[in-house]
Amino acid sequence: MSANKSYKTTCSYCGVGCGIIVNKDNNGTLKVTGDTEHPVNKGMLCSKGMNLHYVAQDTTDRILYPEMKWSKNHPLKRVSWDTAFERAAAVFKSIIKKHGPDSVGFYVSGQCLTEEYYLVNKLTKGFIGTNNIDTNSRLCMSSAVVGYKKALGEDSVPIAYADIELADTFLITGANPAWCHPILYRRLEAHKEANPDTKFIVVDPRKTQTAAIADLHLQIQQGTDVILNNAIVRELIETDKIDLDFILNHTNNFEDVKKQVFETSLEEAAKICDIPADEIKLAAKYIGNSKGLISMWTMGLNQSIIGVDKNVSLLNISLVTGQIGKPGSGPFSLTGQPNAMGGREVGGMANLLAVHKDLNNPEHRKEVSDFWGSNPINPKPGYTATKMFDALDKGDLKAIWIICTNPVVSLPNSNKIERALKKAKFVVVQDISHNAETTKFADLLLPAAGWLEKEGTMSNSERRISYLEKGIEPPAEALPDAEILWRFAQAMNYRGFDYNNTEEVYQEYCRMTKGTNIDISGLSYQKLKELGTVQWPFPNEDSQGTSRLFTDKKFYTPDGKANFNVPQHIYNQSEQPTEEFPLILNTGRIRDQWHTRTKTGKVKRLLTHIDGPYVEIHPDDAKERNIEEGTIVVVKNNRGTTRVKAVINKDIRKGAIFMPMHFGKISDNDFGRANNLTNELIDPISSEPDFKHAVAQVTKF
Ligand code: SF4
């Protein structure tokens, strides 16, 4: 970008994927504004997006040069890129030779660009010979991925944001878009304002900001989502509000689900969920009378030991009412990160392959390795996010390469993550900021280019691909993540990594999608620049993108029918409160912070909304403990403790507490790191952690 120029790009925070116009004046000063022509945000930006230029301009915390420890006991010292690659390749080769390819792993991020995600998968699965490549998207989306695959045949979000304005009923469950997807929420608010009869059902144990829009807020007991969803399906069947034609002609397994939902009466379900039965009836009435139903969900459903069960039970509601593949209807999983979907498209998880191919399918493995000209792909799934750190802790994994994520703050049971990283033989951290706590564990620290400093593509929550232009030079010796990866692959002497630029990586990936359900073989960088953003599939140059899937009622399953799925567990399997730890800790996002604050933490004005970590507690629980507003308290359980100030809030259920997930170990006093307390339970199918349900006690400090 030359001086005094404006250009279009996409916000690098949440999965809404808002369009941004960046202006750089003659002095090099950046300014961002919302792109009024962008189909997602129509000019609006939330507080985080609005302040992105501060983050891009402030380089005070940036990692500027490769730094390396010559041995574990030595400090990090500046080295050249050549030395960094030589050392990384030598250590990886030696560990692989001695312990096999499964002794190394990569842990990456939903903030990586699609090209970066593609490359690290090709490198790991195709050439190193292990599937130990997983991502922090495991922490937010993996239960939704499994749910979609089970119900629809592939991990495919069926609808678009444009469906919002066509819907008359919304079921928002386990999500707080008012804070976590603010521009999406503003579209919901505007739709309600223009169409006051539109019904909003919000399901959340907390009365969050999102509940402000609700015609009906179901403040259920934590972990009872499957019971509630099943009760809604039962009530829809009993009141004859189901789409029998759709069920008979386009779905499988309805009778099995029907059998399960009738095993629990409405009254029993209401008692377990701890809400009035009439509220469940009313929810079913709104849904049953709807001409366009959209369900929206995020971590409240996904981050659970029964996350997949919660997802399939919700998807059953869309199927039983036939609310999919038509305007203003469909199940809409809201992505947390800007490119979690792009990562899944290229197979960025330990149990996936690129272009939605299956790791456990020998033909698919062969197709992928033939395309890459690589070694045969190992059929054994790799370590998923938490298991990767378990393996480090046990000594089974010797080396880990961490890209664009800060697991010391973001993974459950943080103290164990620190212990595991200390035990690792070799830790590579590739990041932009010294403020990421994980950098302290690096044996090799690699400076990456950030937002605006490199080109590539991302896919938002609605399958919308956007091209991000390089606008400014990265500071000092920082390099684009894609280049770091292909240069490391070259240092390992792997064939097929002789790229000259990121566009060549993208073109290779586009060729790989040809003929698949996510075909974007017609979508070049040039086309993206011409059209702006588009939704996949985009199979040829004349395509305009695809806003809605399954309009022909043909799903991606072998027989073309959608599947009802019977949840394996209807009752929560999380930790149960005890006398010692009687409270249930829920963790989540706050409005103005992002992940572990390596970016938003640099912007002072983003602390005006909420200025630091806290624990939210019900007034009755606070009174019992002699806690007042602002009292410094200790939150503890068997895994750890943390000190925070108390915020007394009647909008949280009695017996529950809430802490934001963003704050790290600010000092040795461990002020505010919620993940000191979160547990290590994971969903047995999706491997997504149970972040929302750890037992704890709160006492005055
Ligand atoms: Fe960025 Fe999400 Fe805010 Fe849009 S809603 S400006 S994508 S953080």
Residues whose N, C-alpha, C, O or C-beta is under 5 A from the ligand:
A	BS01	SF4	C11 Y13 C14 V16 G17 C18 L45 C46 K48 G49 H181 P182 I183
